[in-house]
Amino acid sequence: MRRNTTQVSALSLAAGAAVLSVIWQAPAQAAFDVEEKSISDLLYAYSSGQTTVTDVVRQYIDRINTYNNISTYKPYAVNAVAEVNSAAISLAQQMDAMKKNPGFNIANYPLFGVPVIVKNSYDALGMTTTNGVSVLNGVGTPGSTSLMPKQDAFSVDRLRQAGAIIIGKASLSTMAYSYNGIDNAAGVVRNPYNPNRIPGGSSSGTGAGIAANFAMLGMGGETGGSIRVPSNANALVGLKPSNGLIDPGGTFPLTPARDVVGPMAKTVKDVAIAMNALVATSPTNLWNGTPFYRNADPGALRPIDYTSGLSTTAMVGKVLAVPKSM
C-alpha cells in the first residue's frame, strides 16, 4: 500500500487516484499491484507469469478489509461492499490450478481471474441478496431472514463462465429507490474521492467500490440513472444498455418495464470486454418476443466483438468544453 508522507485526504488514499500518485512514496510491492489496473493489464500479467489469481484476489480483499469498514478505517470508511465472498480465495486457487493444465488457453476466458463486485440486488450463489433491506440480511433486525439464492442471476452466471470471480456484493440505495447511497441493510456508502459528496445511486456501492479499487469490474442496475449517476460521481465508465439486451433475470427490479443491468469500470475498453461476456440469448429473458424485439431475441442483436468499434484516436481533433455555469 502506498503511504503518504504529508497529510492528505484519507479518502483520496482509499481511491488510489492516479492524479495523486506523484505525492506518494511507494515501498516494496508485489510484482503486480492491482491499483488502477485494467482488464488488459491483468490478463497480460497472468499470461506473462507476473502474478497469480490468488495474489490478485488477496490484494483486493486486503483493500476491502482496510478501507471499507469504519471499524478498521476511521473516520472515512467507504462502506461500498456489503459482503465479501467467503469462497473467493478458494475459487482463485482453483483458477490458478486450471491455468497449469495442458492445453489451457486464457483467450477462452475473456474475464479470467477478474475480480467483480455485483450490486446487492443480484442473486449470486453463496451470498445473501438483501436489495438494501435490513430484514433480508439475516442479522440485527427482529424477524430478519437471510435471502440465499438457489441460482445465479443470468449476468452473474455469464461472468463466471467468462472466468470472473465474484469477490463480493455491493451496497445500494435501499430497494434501488434513490440516488443517496443509503443502504438500510449495510449503512451509508461514501464517495471515495470526497466523503462530503454523495456516491450517487442506486448502484452506489458498485461505483464507490470500483473507484476505491475494491474490484476491477462492477455490475449495476438502472431504472432512470442508477448506472450513469454513480459512474459520473465516481469518475467511471458506466453503460446503460437497451432494455433486455442483457437478461435482467435474477435481479430485484424497481420497475420491470424499464430496469436494465450493466457494467461499470474505469475504462471504455473494460466495459466493452464485459459486454462480450454479458450479452447472450436467454430463453427466460422477459423481453423475448416483445414488440421491441419482434424478429430476434435481445441477446442475438450484438456485434461479434464489442471492442472492435473502439479507437485510440477517436478524440483526436475534438474540442471539449464545460459551460461556465458548471
Salt bridges, closest charged atoms under 4 A:
ASP33 OD2 - ARG2 NH2 3.69
GLU35 OE1 - ARG2 NH1 3.02
GLU35 OE2 - ARG63 NH1 3.30
GLU36 OE2 - LYS266 NZ 2.72
ASP152 OD2 - ARG160 NE 2.75
GLU222 OE2 - ARG228 NH2 2.46
